[in-house]
Amino acid sequence: MDVNQVLEATLAVDAATRTQAETQLTQAAEADFQGYLTTLSRELANEQASPQVRMAAGLALKNSFTARDYVRLKEVQNRWETQIEPAVKTQVKEYALQTLSSGDNRAGLSAAQFIASIAAIELPREQWPQLMHTLVENVGNGNPQTKQSSLTTIGFICESEDQDLRDSLAQHSNAILTAVVQGARKEESNNDIRNAAMSALGDSLEFVRTNFENEGERNYIMQVICEATQADDHRIQQGAYGCLNRIMALYYEKMRFYMEKALFGLTIQGMKNDEEDVAKLAVEFWCTVCEEEISIEDDNSQAEGSETLRPYFNFARVATQEVVPVLLELLAKQDEDAAEDEYNVSRAAYQCVQLWAQAVGSNTVAPVLAFVEANLRSEDWHYRDAAVSAFGAIMEGPDEKVLEPLVKQALPVLIGMMNDSSVHVKDSAAYALGRVCEAVPDAIDPTEHLQPLISALFSGLSSHPRMASSCCWALMNLADRFAGEPGCTTNALSQHFQASVQHLLQVTESTQDNQLRTAAYEVLNAFVTNAANDSVAMVGSLSDVVIERLHKTIPMQQQVVSVEERLTLQEIQTSLTSVIIAIIQRLEKEITPQADQIMQLLLSLLQSLGPKSSVPDTVFAAIGALANALEGDFEKYMQSFSPFLLNALNNQEEPQLCAIAIGLVSDITRALESKVQPFCDSFMNSLLNNLRSTSLGNQFKPAILQCFGDIAQAIGGQFETYLSVVGQVLQQAAGISAQGENVGNFEMLDYIVSLREGIVDAWSGIINALRAGNNTNLLQPYIESIFQLLQTVYSDANRTEALLRSSMGVIGDISEAFPNGEYSQYFKNEWLTNMTRETRSNKDFTTRTQDTARWAREQIKRQSGKTRAPRRYVQQSHSPPPYDPAAEVDADRGWMLPRFRDKRTIQPLDHVVEPLAKVELVKDLYRATGDAEQPDLEAKPEDDSIKNYSLSHRISA
């Protein structure tokens, strides 16, 4: 293999050529990994090789030890540890360090990336101790290219997301600071070096806390950064303001002196900089100030009476009269041709004004109101737009009593500006009206303002695609705020309901703009969801229109000829199905007359859809809503629907669809209750197969366990058939914990909490099921492990309210399952009493959780012989109830499964289903073979006292 030719081919334009070259490299690595690394590192350091070859070699080397997936990352890092001889490691690292001195910038950059990937492996293990010393020496004594590449390397190392590496960098803080501050000083004449140093300094600030705590070193660092804001190179200015942002976020409590002496003036100067990227970062500095002060106020309010209050300096409040006018002027720097998602200085300023209002409250109103009054009638649309935007930006934060009279006075003007000659102004007016509806709805008089407000927003919705999202968002906020109490006979929207629905139907039917159509359907959903009882009849009529429209899309499946047409059709079908969901959820049982028609339509739609379509997700959601509405009457659809459900449940190649199917099984099970029993063998078989699957991510496992509990709750004593296998699965899953390198991994910790929630919910359902079937004696092998799980939950600080509430429920469930005290010894553990007491007395928890804990406490007393039988707080099961979208804690249940969001696979759920290899389920539910696969379960400072302390001495040395 000609390595140069292959490496150059990996950068080819032709995809086939690239793929072939990448395959050759992969094969070479598999055949002789040590030789592979030696050859590529030699080519990386080869000054005679072409720049493309050297860059490709460095990229391939870096890719050998990096991966997005956590498990895969640990695997490739382990190859360096276990498969490479020490002499080869030394040679490869020497080649990489040698390349940092190359005159080829691209080769040096590639070497920097590769060195960072090896540092992520060796520094946490206290290996390669000379690395940081070498990089510092390079910055102090190397040629310009060596200095730049070495600083870039330090930056790559410090910006790594590898937690083990980040934890290990604190011990290298002196070396890191010595190098980056030396390169960032104004005495450095090479701007490329200084820019690289500023970037590395920004990345390293988190790891130099010990140095930053030292006043002398902190003063010197701040002096270097402040001087960098005055550099001639805009890149260096950007880096300096970026460092200031980061420092304010990390070290707010140390910033009072520097704000008074330098930062206040420097950041205002930066915001007025003609270079937009510099101005944005200066604006973002004040965003950071506001965010920190909002956070501090929240923390201190919760710690009232405590002696550990965080320092709070009111930087934003003190600077209001000087900074806010600058921000307001920046609002008028809109780019007429900017894309909707483009982040420019005007949008940065808007964000900052919003945060300022939240941080400073009513003190923000006066300067903003003065700007609005001066510019609302300006001939320049930029200033009219800035005035409208500024008014909308302060709707959250100031006292509503201050805002209400202003909003009442401004509403007619804002509505009138929906007819402005500039579409930008009209769009901003619509968004400002949305902010009013969201934050200050009481200022809107339904009899005076509602009709012109709705008319203006609907007119704007149809006038220009740019306004669609703002108008729709405003209309949805309006619908939410004027819905009245749930179940109310009438509300402020009732007299506008029919006209609004007709307008939305007209828009969705006539427009060819996909974005407008989708947004209009979302507004229709909001109006349906918030319809009062006197509008229910119109909701029923609407269902006929939507059903007809959706039915017409089915034959169109055969007429699409391009990808664009197919995507458009899928968008339409998804939007229409989402309206059906809203209608079903609003009508609830009253959807019965249309149920047959709806179900037949949805099944026909499922039948017509091709593979990889996104529509089934929403169709399944609609069927879940229908099942929840019809409850037991949904049984008649199960024979025709179950094949579709099982296909989705078994479709491990489409994880999102499979996840929805898992949730739908729970929905249908809770709806049908005992009537679901004939389908349970198929459901359980598929769920167990998914549980042991190596292709599904861990995020599905807790949902499956939770589903077991729902099935048990539904079929009662009939669950005895599945108890042996499910019980072993739950026992093994309860043993999963964060160990070794996973102890500080937040994703792993989050997964474990979710897993435990699923286990506890499953046990709750099973206990109640066996109790209903008078077979509680079958729980005997599992009682001890359940209490061990509860103790693990209590002893682990990483837990949620939902987990604690479910745990309280299981405690009570076990007590009621064994009223004669067969397992009373477990209830006498002091940790159990402490667990219930702490849960019950936690003021941050909902009343529901506190009541469940109170009930569990009474059950503990009864089991301990200290009290008579308590009154019941919950009628049946004490585990979380069926999915309720209104429940703020339990909204993680149901078909969407938002709790189990898509994440990297953290760790296999090892050994959870391994016992299945030795267990036979009756009725051929599940038979596992002995060779079954193992499952994946941030003006120069004016104070001359800022001098060069110990850090500068290290640098000069």
N, C-alpha and C positions, 0 to 999 in steps of 0.2 A: 504494500500500500504506500503510495506517494503521499506522505502526511501533509506536505504543503498544498498539494492539489485538493486533497479532501477538505482541509481546513478552509481554503478559499471557496470551495463549493458550498460550504455551510452558510455563506453570506450571499449566495446567488439569488437573482430575482426569480428564477424559475423554481416553483414549489417542488416539482419532482426532483430536480437536481439537489435542492436543499435536503429533501427527505432522504434521498439515497446517501448523501454524505453523512447526515446525522446517524443513519443506520450503521454505516461503516465505523463511525466513531464509537457507537454503542457496542458493537461487536468487538472492537479492539479493546475496549475497557473491560469487557467481560472475559476476554481471553487472557489478558495480562495487565491487570490494573496498575501494578507498580511500573511496568514499562510504559504504559499509557501516560501516566503522570510525568514520568521522567522525560519522555519524548516531547510532550506538549509544553512543559515548563522550559525545556531547552530552546524550543522554537519561540516561546514568548520572550526569552532573553536574547535571542539571536538578532544582532543589529543588522545582519545581512539579509534577513527575511523581509518580505514586503509588509507594509503596515497592516494590510488586510489579514494576512496570515497570522501575525502576532496578536492582532485584536481577537481573531477567531479562537486562537489557542487559549488566550486568557479567559474568554467567555466560556469555552468548553471546560476549562479547569474549575472555574467558579461554579458552573452548573453541576459539577461532580459532587459538590458538597452543600448544595442548597436545594430546598424544596418548599413549596407552599404548604403542603400537607404536613402536619406535625409528626405523624408517625413515620412518613417517608423521610422527613428531615433527619430524624434520629437514626434511621437506617443508614442513610448515606454518610452521616457523620461517623457512625460506628465503623464504616469501612476504613476510614483513615486511622482509627484507633487500633483496629484488629488485623488489617490486611497489609499494612505498609510497614516495612522494616525501618528502624530508626535512621539508618544511613540514607535511605531513599528520602525519608521525610526531610532530613537536613539538606540534602541536595536540592530538592524541589523548592524548599523555602528560600535557599540561597539564590536560586535562579530568579524567584519572584522579587526578592529584595534588590537584586542586581538590576532588574528591569525598571525600578523606580528612578534610576539615574539616566534612563534612555532619553535621547533627544526626540523620540516619537511620543507625542502627548497621548495618543490613543493606546499605545502599548503600556505606558505608565498607568493610565486609567484602568486598563484591564488587569494589570498586576495588583493595583490597589484593591479592586473588587475581590480578586482571588485571595489576597492576604487576609482580607476581612473575613472571608468564609472559613479560612483555617483558624484565625483568631477566635472565632465563635466556638471552635472545638477545643482549642488548647488553653486559652486564658482561663476559662472556668475551672480547668483541671490543674491550674498553676504550672502549666507547661509553657514553653517558648518565653522564658523570663527576659530574654534579651531583646524582644520585639520592640517594646515601648522605648527602651534605651536607644536602640538603633534608629527609630523614627525621630526621637528628639535630637540625636546626633546629626541626622540628615538635615533637619531644619536649621540647626545651628551652624553646620560647617559645609553642607552640600552645595552643589551648583543650583541655579534657579529651578531647573527642572526637577532635581531631586527634592528640593524643598517643597515645591508644589505637589508633587506626587505623594510625598510622605504625609503632608497635611491632609490631602484627599483621603489617604488611607485611614488616618485617625478619624476623619469624619465618617467614613463608611463603617468603621468599627463601632463608633458611638451611636450611629443611627439605627443599628441593628435592633430588630424586634425580639431577638432571642433572649429570653428572660435570664437564663443562666449567665450569658455573656454580660448583660446589663448589670446583674448583681455583682459580677467580679470586677467591674471597671472602677469602682470606688477606690480600690487599693492602688490603682494606677493614676489617680487624679493629679498628683504632683507632676508626673511626667507629661500627662496630657496637657495640663495648663501651661507648663513651661514651654512646650512646643507651639501651641496655638496662639498664646498671647505674644510670644516672640514674633511670630509671623504676622500678627494682626496690628502691631504697633505702627504709628505714623512714620517711624523711622524706616520702615520697609518701603523701598522705592518701587519694587516690582508689584504692580497691581494684581497680577494673576496670583502671586503668592499670598498677598494680603487678602484677596477674595477667598481663596481656599481656606485660609486660616479663620476668617470670620464664619464661614460655613461650618467648619469643624468646631469652633467655639460654641456656636448655637447648639450643635448636636451633643456637646459634652457637658452642658450646664447642669444637667440632672445629676451627673456623677461627681461633681466637685463641691458638694454641699459642705464638706469639712473645710475646704479652702474658703468658701464663701462666708462661712461663719467667722473667719478671721478678718477683723476690720481692715488691717493693712492690705491683705491680699484682695479683699473685696473692693477697697478703694482703687487699687491699681487696675483691676479688671474693668471696673466701671469707667475709669479714665480712658482706657484704651478703646472701649466701645463708644463712649461719647465723642472722642476724637474721630472715630471712624464715620460718624454721622456727617462729618464735615469734609469727607474725602471728595476728590474730584470724580472718582469712578462711581457711577450709579450702582454697580453691583455691590461695592463695598458698603455704600449707604444702605442698600436693602438688607445686607447681612447684619449691619449694626442695629437697624430697627427691629429686625427679626430676633436678634439677641435680647433686645430690651423687652420685647413681648414675652419671650420665654422667661426672662428673669422676673418680670412682674408676676407671672403665673406661679413661679416656683418660690420666690423669696419676697412676697409682698411685705412681710413684716420688717424687712431690712431696707425698704425703699423710701422712707420718709425724708431722710437727709438728702438723697439724690434727687427726689422730686423737687424739693425746695431750691436746690442749688443749680440744677441743670436740666433735668428731664422735661419739666413743664415747658420751658422755652424751646428746647430742641425738638420736641414732638410737634408743637404748633408750627415751627419752621418747616419740619418735614411734611406736614399736611399741605403746606403751600408750595411744595416742590413741583416743578413742571413735569418731572418724570413720574408718570402715573404709578408705576410699581413701588416707588419710594413713598409716594403720598398714601397709597393703600396701606402699606405696612405701618406708617405713622398713625393712620386712623385706627388700625387694628390694635395698636398699643392701648388706645383709650377704650376700645372694646374689651380688652383684657382687664383693664382697671375696673370697668363696670361689672364684668362677670365675677371678678374676685370679690368685689364689695357686696354684690348681691348674695354670693355664696356665704360670705362672712356674716352678713346680717341674718341669713337663715340659720346658720350654725349657732350663732350666739343667742338667737331667740329660742332655740330648742334647748340650749344649755343654761337657761335662765336660773339664776341662783348659784350657778357653779362658779368655781374660782378659776376655771380654765377657759375663759373667754378669749377668743382670737383678737389680736390687735386690729383696730379699725380706724383709719385715718381720714375718711371722707375726702379722698383725692378728687373724685368726680364732683361732689357738691361744691368744693372750694373753687374748682376750675370752670364751673358752669358758664359764667359770664364771659370767659375768654375763649373756651374751646367750642361750645355749642354754636356760636355765630360762624366759626370757621367751617364746622361740619355742614351747616345749612347752606353756605356758599358752595361747598363741594357737591351738594345735592343737585345743583344746577349745571353740573358738568356731564350731563347725559350724552351718550353716543347714540345718535339717531339710528344708526345701522347695527347697533349691538344686538346679538342674539339674546333670546329670553333668559338663557342660563349663563350668560357671560358675566363674570364678576369684575366690575370696574370700580373706579373710585367713587362714583355716584352711589352705587349700590352698597359699597363699604360704608359710606357716610350714613346711608339710610339705616343700615344695621346698627351703627353706633348710636344714632339718635334714639332708636328703639330701646337699646340697652340703657342709655342714659336716663330715659324716662322711667325705666324699671328701677334703676339704682338710686335716682335722686327724687323721683316722685314729682310732686306738684311744683317743685322749684324749676323744673324744666319748662313749664307752660309759658312763662312770661317771655323769654327770648324767642321761643318758637312762634308764639302768637304774634309777636312784633314782626317777625319775618313773613308770616302768612299774610298779615294785613298789608304789608308793604308790597308784596309780589303777586297776590292772587289775581290782580287785573293787569299784570305786566303784559306788554306787547310781545315780549320774548317768551315763547312757549316753554323754554327751559326753566324760566323762573316761575311761570304758572304751575308747571309740573312739580317743581321743587316745593312750592308752597302747599299744594294739595298733599304731596307725599309726606311732608313734615307734619302736617296736621294728623294724618292717619298714623304716623309713627308713634305718637305720644298717647295713644288710646289705652295703653296698658302701663300702669305704674302710678300716675297721679290719682288723687282721691276722686272718686266718682262724683262727689258733690261739687268739685271744682270743674270737672269735665262736662257734666250734664247741661248746665246753661250754655256752655260754649257750643256743644254739639247741637242743641236745639236751634241755636242761632245760625249754625253753619250748615245744617242739613239742606235747606232749600238751595243754598249756594252750591253745595257739592252735587246735589241732584241736577242743578242747572248746568254744571260743568261736564255732565255726561253728554252734552251737545257741543262741546268745545271743537274748534276747528282742527286741533291736533289730536291724533289718535293716541299719542303718548299721554296727553293730559287726561283724556277720557279713560284710558286704562288705569291710570293712577287714581282717578276719582272713584272708579268702580272698586278698586282695592281698598281705598280709604273707607268707602261705605261698608265694605265687608268687615273692616276692622271695627267700625262703629257698631255694626250688628253683633259682632262677637264679644266686644268688651263693654260697651255702654248701651245695651239694648233698651234700658229703661228711659233713655232720652228720646226714643222714637215713639211718637204718639200714633197709635194705630189708626185713629180716625183722621188724623191730619197728614201724616207722613207716609203711611204704608202704601196707599195706592200710587202716588207719584214715584215712590221708591221702587216698587215692583215694576212699574211700567218702564222706568228709566233703565233698570237692569236688564229687562227683557229686550228692550230696544238696542242696548249696547251689545247684548249677546248675539244679535243677528247682524250687527253693523260691520264688524271687522273680526277676523280670526284672532288677531292679537289680543282682543279683549275677552275672548271666550273664557279663559281660565279665571280671570279676576271677577267677571260677572257671575259665573257659576259659583265660585267660592262665596261671594257675597250673598247670593240667593240661598245657598245651603245654610249659611250662618243665620240668615233671616228666618228660614223655616225652622231651624233648631230652637231659636230664641223665642219664637211666637207660637210654639206648639201647645203650650198650656200643660196642665197636669195630665198624666197618663189616664186614658179613658174618659177624658172630659167630653161633654156633649158638644161643645162648640169652642172655637178659638179664633184668634185674630186673622188666621189664614183662611177660614172657612169661606167668607164672601169672595175671596180671590182664587179659591182652589180650582174651580172649573175652568176659568179663563187661563189660569197659569198652566194647567195640564194641557189644554188645547194648544196653547202657544208652543209648549215644549214638544208636543207631538208633531206640530207643523214644522218646527225647526229640524227635528231629527229625521223627518221624512224628506225634506226638500234639500238639505245641505249636502254637498259633496265633500265637505271638509271633515276628515275623520276625527280630528281633535275636537272640533265643535260638537259633532254628533255625540261622541263619548261623554263630553262634559255635560251636555244637555240631558242625557239619560241619567247621569249622576244626580242632577238637580231634581229630575222626576222622582228618583228614588227617595230623595230627602222630603219632597212634598208628600209622597205616599206614606212614608214612615211616620210623619208628623201630622197626618190627617186626623181631625177630630171625628167623633162619632157621626155628626151630621154630614160628613163627606164620605162615609163608608160606602154608600150606594154608588157614588161616582168612582170609587176605587174598584168596586166590582165591575162596573162597565169598562173601566180601563183595562182590566184583565182580558176582556174579549179582544180589544184592539191589539194588545201586545201578543197574545196567543196567535192571532192571525198573522201578524208581521213575522213572528218567529217561524211559523209554519211555512211561509213563503220562501224562507231562506234555505230550506232543505233541498228542493230541486236545484237550487243555484250551485250546490256542491259539485254537480257534474258540468257546470258551465264555466268555472274559473279556469283560466289558462296560464296565469302568471303567479309568481309568488306574491306580488303586491295585491292582486285581487283576492288571493286566498287569505292573506292577513287581514284585509279589509272586511271580508265576509266573517272571519272569526271574531273580529272586534264587534261587528254588529250583533252576531249571535250571543256573544258574551254579555253585551250591554242589555239586550232584550231579556236574557235569562236573569240578569241581576235585577231587572224591574219585576220579574215574576217572583223572585225571592222576596223583595220588599212588599209586594202585594200579599203573598202568603203570610208573611210575618205580621202584617197589619190586620188582615182579616181573621187569622187564626182558624178556628173551627168553621167559620162562615165561608171558608174556601171550598167546603165540601161539594157544593153543586158543580163547581168547575174542576174538581179534583181528577175525575176520569179523563177529561179532555187534556188537562195539563200533563198528567202522567203519561198518557199515550204519546203526546207531542215530545216529551223529554226522552222517552224510549226510542222514538223514531229518530230523534236528533242524534242520540248515542249510536244508533245503528248506522247512520249515514256518515259519521265522522271518520276521517282517515287517521292513521297513526301519527303520533307526535303532535296532535292538535291540542291547543290550549283550552278549548271549549269544555271538554268533559269536567274539568275542575269546577266550573260554575254550574254545570248541569247537576253534578253530584250535590253541590251546595243547595240547589233548588229542591232536589229530592229529599235531602235531609230536612229542609224547612217544611216540606209537605208532610213528612213523617211526624215531625214534632207537632204539627197542627192537627193531623188526623189521629194520632196516637194509635190505638188498637185497630182502627178502621184501615190502616195502611196495609194490613195483612194481605188483602186481596191482590196487591201488586207485587208481592214478594216472589212468586213463582216466575213471573216474566222479568223481574228486575235483578234477581239474585245472580244470574249468569254474568251480567255486566259488572256487578259489584265484586264478584269473585275474580273476574279477569283483572280488574283494577287492583284488587288486593294482592294478587299474585304477580303483578307487573313490576318486578324489581328493577327493570331497565328504565322506568320512569318514576323515580322516587317521589316526586311531588304528587303525582296521581295516586301512588300507593299510600302516601301519608293521608291524603284526603279520604281514601277508602277506609283506612283504619278508624279515622274519626267518625265516618258515616256508619260504620258498624256499631259504634257506641250510640250514636243518635237513634238508629233504628231499634237497637236493643232496648233502650230506655223507653221508646215509643210503644213497642209491641209488648214489652214485658214477657210474660210466660208464653205468648204466642210465637216468640222467636225461636223456641226450642227446636223445631224441626230443621232449622238452618244452622244450628250451633256447631254440629260436627264439622261442617265445611268451614265455618268461620274460624274455629279453634285450630283446625289443621293448617289453614293459611297463615294465621297469626303466629303459630309456633314456627312454621317455616321461615317467616320473615324475621322472627326473633333470632334465629340461628344463622341468618344470611350474612355473608361476608361482603355483599355488594351494597347493602343498605347502611346508611350512617347510624351512629349511635343515637342520634336525636330521635329515632323512631322507637327505640326500645322502651322508654318510659310510657309512651302512648299505648303501646301494645299491652304492657302490664296493667295499665289503667283500664284498658278495654276488658281484660279478664274480669276485673271487679264488676264492671257494668253487666257483663254477661251473667256472672254469678248472681248479682242482685235481681236480674230479670227472671231467671229460671229456677231460682231457689234450690231446693233439694236435688234437682236434676243435675246440679253442677258436681255432684259427688263423682260422676264419671271422669271428670277431668282433674280432680283434686290431686292425685298422686303426682302427675307431671308438673302441674302448675305450682304446687306447693314446693317441690324441689327447685324449680326455676326461681321462685321468690326467695327461698332461703339462700341460694347461691348468689343471686343478684345483690342481696343485702350485705354480702361480704366485700363488695367492690368499694375501694377507698382510694384517695389520692396518696400515692407513696413515692418515695425517692424524688426523681426529677419532676414529678407531677404535682408535688405539694404546693408550689406557688403558681401553678397553671390555672388561671381563672376559668378557662373554658372547661377544663376537667372538673373543677369545683362546681361549676354551674351544672354540668352534666350529672354529677353525683347527686346534687339536690333534686334535680328533675327525676332521676332514677328512683330515689327514695320516695318521692311523692307518688310515683306510679306504684311502687311496692305497697305503700301504706293504703292507698286507695283500693288496690286489688284485695288486700287482706280484709278491708272493711266490707267489701261486697261479698267476699267468700264467707266471712263469719256470719253475716246476716242471712246468706243463702242457706247455710247448713242449719242455722237456728230455725229458719222457716221450715226446713225439712226434718226437724227433730233428729239431726245427725251431728250434733255438736261434738260428740265423742270422737269423731274423725279428726278433730283439730288437735288432739293430744300430741302428736309428734311435732307440731309446729309452734306451740305456745311459747316455749323457751326462746326460740329464735326470734319470735315477734317481739318479746320484751327486750332481747338483746339489741334488736334494731331500734327500738324506742330509746334505749339508753344511749346508743350511738348517735341518734338524732339530737338528744339533749346535750351530750358532751361535745358535739361539734358546733362551733360558733357560726359555721357557714350553713345557715338554714333560713327558711322563709316562713312567713305567716301561714301560707297555705299548708306547708308541711307540718307545722306545729298544730294547726287546726285539725288536719286529718289524723295526726297522732292522737290528739285528744279524743277524737271520735272512736278510734280503734280501742283505746283504753276502756271507754264506756261500752263499746260493743262486746268486748270480751267479758266484761263484768255481767252484762245482761245475758250473755250466752251461757254463763255458768253461775247462776244466782245462788247456788248452794255453797259457794266458796271453794270449789275444787282446786283452784289455783290462787287462793288468797295469799299464799306466801310471796307471790310476785308483786302484789299490790302493797306490800308492807315495806318495799324498798324506799328509802328516804329520797333518792334521786327522782323517783316517780312523783312523789308529792311536791318536791321543789319544781319539777317541770310544769305541772299543772298550775301551781301557784304563780309562777313567773309568767306563764302565758295569760292567765286570767287577769293579772294586775298590770299588764303592758298597755299603757294608755294609747300607744300608737296603733294597736290592733283594733279591728272592727268589733262592733257589738256581737256579731255572730260568732267570732272566734272566742271572745271572752265568755259568752254564754256556753259554748261547747266545752271550754275548759272548766267552767264552773260545774257543769253537769258531770264531767269526768272526775272532778275532785270529790263530788258527792258519792260517786260510784266507788272511788278508792276508800272513802270512809266506811261505806257499807261493807265492802269486802274485808276491811280491817276490823269490823265489828264495832265501829264507833258511832253509827247512826242507823236510822231506819231507812227503808227504801225511799229514795228521793223522787220528786216529781220529774217528769220528762221535759226536757227543753226542746227536743226534736221528736217528731212523731215516730219516724221509723229509723232510717240509717243516719248515723252521725258523721259520716264522711261527707265531703263536699257534694252538693246537690247536682242534678243534671245541668248541662250547659245553659247558662243564663247570660246573654250579652250585656245585661245591665249590671251584672255582678262585677265589682271592680277588681276582686282578687281572682275569682274563678272564671274570668273571661278567657282563660287559657285552655278551656275545654271545648269540645265540639269539633266540627269537621275541619276547620282551618288549622288547628294545631299550632297557633303562633308561638306557644311556649317552646316547641321543639323546632326553632328556626334553623335554617340551613347553616351549618358550621362545618369546619374541618373535622374529620374523624379524629378524636383525641386518643382513644385507647379502646381496644377491643373489649367487649364485655366478656372477658375470659371466664371460662368454666361455668357460665350461667346455664347453658343448655347442655353441657357435657353429660349430665346424668341421663339425658334423654336417650343416649346411646345404649342404655341398659334397661329402658323401660318400654313396656308395650301398653298402648292404650286400647281399651276395649272398643269394639265397633270399628276396628281398623282406623281409628282417628289419626294416630300418628305412629309410625314404626320407623325407628332410627337404626341404621346399621352400625356395626362396630367400627367401620372406617369412616364414620360421618365426619364432615369437615368441622373444625373448631370455629366457633362464631366470632364475629367482631362485636363482640357485645361492647424666641425680642431684640447751640452756643457752647461750646466747650465749658466744662465746669468752672465756675467762678471762684471756687474755694481753693486757695493755694495749699491747703492742708492735705489735699489728696496727693500723696507722694508715693515714691517707689519703695514699697516695703519688701518683705522677704521674697515675694514672688519675683520682683524685678531683680533682686540680688541673685536669685537662681538663674535668671535669664542672662544677666551680664556675665555670670560665671561660666 
